[in-house]
Amino acid sequence: MISLVGALIDFPIVSGMLALGQGSLLAFAVAMCVSGSVVYVFHQKLTFSDQSGPQFSRKRLAQFLGNTLVVFLFRVAVFEAVSLTGLQQEICVALAIVSSFFLNYLVSRFWIFKANVGEGKE
């Protein structure tokens, strides 16, 4: 799954930036920019290409960016909430990423990259 690749990109970036003293907002934002770009391209070209077509779509990109923003905010909220429990920082990062993993995939599968019969380039 390409979403797993995104999670594997997110974890070291967020953990590393937090270890360097950066805040969770910045750490998750940078990670989501990097992993989101990679995941979008792979989903467009590989995972959902048979459904959504190989063409570029502004609508699809806007949907993906909107979903990425929601996932980003969700992950930061989960991270901050779980951090209050006193768990190790890396565990909090992992829980924040894993908590949104399947939701992110399902939104991509059934909304962003759904079969778009008759959709041309936008």
HELIX and SHEET records of a PDB file:
HELIX    1   1 ILE A    2  ALA A   19  1                                  18    
HELIX    2   2 SER A   24  PHE A   42  1                                  19    
HELIX    3   3 HIS A   43  THR A   47  3                                   5    
HELIX    4   4 SER A   49  SER A   52  1                                   4    
HELIX    5   5 ARG A   58  SER A   83  1                                  26    
HELIX    6   6 GLN A   89  VAL A  107  1                                  19    
HELIX    7   7 SER A  108  ILE A  112  3                                   5    
END                                                                             
